[in-house]
Amino acid sequence: MNPIGNLNKIFESRIRLGVMSILMVNDEVNFNDLKQMLEVTDGNLASHLNTLEENGYLKVHKGFIGRKTNTTYAITSAGEKAFKGHLVALEYMIKFTK
């Protein structure tokens, strides 16, 4: 079996991998907290979040806190399933590739 065949290309980016890891253990996280946790620029994070959203892995909620915009992100059930599948594929690759 091809050891990399079941890896999900969407999660090859360390930033997308980080976003998904954070969202797997948090109900929702806002943009600024993600940016701070991952230590990335606004534009870089926005680009990766957009990719995850376009693939149906994130849901986005745009709201306000007072007059200030507040965008939060949460993982979708499809995103959770895809990410768990990616982790299983990584574990398989580590355990069974000789």
N, C-alpha and C positions, 0 to 999 in steps of 0.2 A: 504494500500500500504506500502511496506517495505521502511522506510525512508532512508535507505542507499543503496537501490538497484540500483539507477542510478548514484551513485558516481563512478568516474573513478579511478581504483586502481593505475594507473600510476601517478596520481597527489596526492597520499597520502603522499609522501615524501615532507617535507617542502622545501627542496632545489629545487625539480622539480616544486613545486607550485610557488616558488620565481622566477625561471627562466621563467616560462610561464607568470607570471604577468609582469615581466620586458619586455618581448618580445611582449606582447600585446600592449604596449604603445610606443614601439620603433621599427623603421623599421629593424634595425639590431644592435647587440651589440657584441663587441669583447670579447674574452675569459678573458683577464685581467680585463676588466671593470666588467664583470659578477662576477668574483672572488672577486673583491673588494667590489661590492655592497652587495654580499651575505655573505662575510666574511667566505669563505670556502677555503680548500686546493686545490691545482691543481688536485690531484688524485681524491678527492671526487667530485669536480665539473665535471671533465672529465667523470667519471663513470655515473653521472646523465645525462649529456648531451648526452652520448652515448645511454642511455636508451630512451631518448626522440627522438633521431634521428632514432633509430631502429624501433620505433613505427610510424614513418612518421610525427612526430609533429614538427620537426626542419629541416631546410636546413642549410648546413654548406658550407662556402666559405673559402677556404684556399688560402691566397695570401701573398704578401710580401710588407713591407714598407721599402724601401732600401734593406738591406740584411737580415732584421729581419722578421721572419714569423709573419703573422697576420691572425688569424682565427676568422671569424665573424659568428654569428648565427642569423637566422631569423625564425619566425614562419611560418609554411605552412598553407594552407587553411584548411587542415584536422586537424592540431593542433589547429587552432583558433576555429573551429567547436567543437572539443572535449573539449577544455577548457571552452568554453561558456556553453556547456552542463553540465559540471561538476559544474560550478558556479550556474546554474539554479537548479541543484539537491541540492546543499548546501542551497540555498535560500528556496527551498521547505521544506527541512528537518527542517530548523530553524522556518519557519512560521507555519507548519502544524503538527509538532510532539508534541503531548500533553500527 
